[in-house]
Amino acid sequence: MCDKCDCNQDIEQLFKNNREWVDEINEADPDFFESLVHQQKPEYLWIGCSDSRVPANELVKMDPGTIFVHRNIANLVNSSDMNVLSVIQYAVEVLKVKHIIVNGHYGCGGVQASFNENNPDLIDHWIRPIRKYLVRAKKELEGLSEEQKLDKLCEINVKEQVRNICHIPAVKNAWKKGQPLAIHGFIYAIKDGRLHNLKVSVDNLEDAEKRLFRS
């Protein structure tokens, strides 16, 4: 056991916070945790960035049990990522969520990495799709400041992930069966806490096949 640093104290603080949170919840709603035990029926799947400043439930003021969440660096949906594909399939086919939200954020470090040439190997491999978006958007980004370029690419990245989700078999099959399901792209501004709708929502197979999302 470590006794030469403050790590035990740091971890104990988490348990202290948990006890306080439980007490607050029980005071407000004594049956809250009992109801959570018996069911998970979220209507939303939230695919967000791993950034610690962008917590899903808190942003939209939703209780536990209401949002099914997947997070990774730069909120990517890659066809080779079995993790995110499994999450989407489970959310769509088992939980029957009605909405899939891709939520990016301005100033995203993962998106910023696509501008850099000295990333760690695994990070560089992970953000390779974003670098492709950057190349395609070269003309669109001309004349913008560095901050504006980054924020614009953050928006483009979200739109591209919405497009990627539309082509996932579980999603396409749901639409073919008439299952209510909509895909949305949001972006969050850390500087003021505001969530913005990028207005690239798709809720049927016809629109998914017709529309190509670019910024």
N, C-alpha and C positions, 0 to 999 in steps of 0.2 A: 504494500500500500504506500502510495506517495505521501510523504510527510515533509517534503522540502519545498513545497509550493502552495499556492492558494487554490489548487484545482478542486480539492474536496469542498472548500467553502463555496466556490463557484457553482458546483453541482448541487450542493445542499440548498442554495438559493432557488434553484429551479423547483425543488420539491416544496420549499416554503411557498413559492408563488402558486404552485398547484393547489396546495391546501387552502390558500386564500381564495383562489378562483372557485374551488368546489364549494366553499362556504357561501360565497356570493351567489352562485347559481342556486344552491339549495334554499337560500333565503328567498330568492325571487320566485323559484318554481320547484317545490319539493319533489315533484314527480318527473323532473327533467331527465335525469339519468336513467330512471326506470323505463321511460319511453324510448330512449336511445337503444337500450338493450334489445328490444323486440323488433326493431326494423331500421333499415336504411333505405330511404326512398328519395334520394336527391333528384331534382329535376335538371340539375346543371352539372356538366363536366367542365372544369376549369383547367386549362393548360397554360401554365404561367412560367415565369422565369424563377430560377432558384434564388435570386437576389433576396436577401433577408429583409429588405425594406418594402417588399411587395407581397404582403400576406393576403391570401385570397379572401377568406371569410370576413376579415376586418374591413377590407376595402368596400365591400357591399353590405356590411352590417348584417351578416347572416349567421345563424346559429350552427353549431356542429350538427352533422346529419343532413344538411341542406345542399351542400356542394361536394361533389366528388372531385378530388384534386390530383393533378399530376404536374410536377415542376421539374424543369431541367435548365441548363444554361442556355439563355436566349430563347426559351420557349419554342424549341424546334420540334417538328414532326417529320422525322426521316423514315423513309420506307424500309431502312435497314435496322431501325431501332425497335426490337421486339418488346421493350418495356412500354413505350408509348402506344404501340399498336395493340398490345394486350389490354392496356388501360381503356383505350377507346372501344375495343370490342366488348369488354365487360360492361362498360358504361352503357353502350347502345343496346346490346343483346340481352343482358341480364337485368341491369338497373332500369333500362328503358328511359334514360334521360331524354329530355325534350330539347335541350340546348347544349351545344359544345362551344365554349368560349376560349378563343386564343387571346391571352392578355399579355402584351409586351409592355415595356416601359421606356420612356425617354432616358437617354444617357446609359443605355444597357452596356455593361462591360463586355458581354459576349459579342454583341454587334460591333463594339469598338475594336475588338480583337481582329475583325476582318480587315481593318485598315493597317494592321501591324504585320511585320515580317519576323518578329522574334518571339513568337508565342511558344510555350511548352508544346511538345509533340502532340500529346493527346488533345489538348485544347485546339491546336491548329487543325487537327483532323476533324474535330467536332464542328467547328464553325465553317468548314469548307463550303457548305451550301450558301451561307451568307456572303461569302466572297464572290460566288457566282452572281448573286443578286447585285452586289456592288458593281461588278463589271457591266452588267446589263443596264444599270441605272446611271452610267457614267455621264451621259449628256444631261440627264435630269438634275444631277448634283452639281453641275458646273455653275460657278458664280456664287455658290453658297459658302458661308463661313464653316469652319470645322465643326462647330456645335450643330449648325443647321444640317450639315451633311449627315452627321451621326443620327440626329433625331429623325430625319427623313428616311434613312435606311432602317431605323427601328420600325417605322410605320410600314415600309415595304416588306420587311421580314414578317410582320404579323399577317399581312395580306397573303403572302406566299404560303404561310402555314394553313390559312383558311382554305386556300386552293388545294394544298396537299391532302387535307382531311377529306375534301369532297371526293377524292379518288380512292379512298380506303374501302376495301370490299365490304366491311361491316356497315359502313355508312351508306354505300350505294344500295346494298341489299335492304336496308331499313326503308329507304325511299321507295324501292320497288314494291315493297309490301304495304306501302301507305302509312308507315309508322311516322308519327309527328316528330320531326327532328330538324333543327335549324343550327347552322354554323355561323358564328359571329367573330368579328375582330375588334378587340378593344386595345387601347393603350393608356397607360397610367403616367401621370406627371408627378414625380416624387416631390418636386419643389412646392406644389400647392395641394397635393392629395387628390386631385381631380382625375376621374376616369373619363375617357373619351371614346365614343363610338366611331370607328372608322367606316361604318356604313358599307360593309362588304358582305352582308348576311346572305346566306343561301339556304333554302329550305326544301328544295326538290331536285330531282336528278336532271331534269331538263336544263335548269339554270346552271347547275354544276357543270354540265357538259358544254354549254354555250359560252360561259363567261370565263375570261382569263383575267386574273387579278394582277394588275400592276399598279404602281402608286399613282 
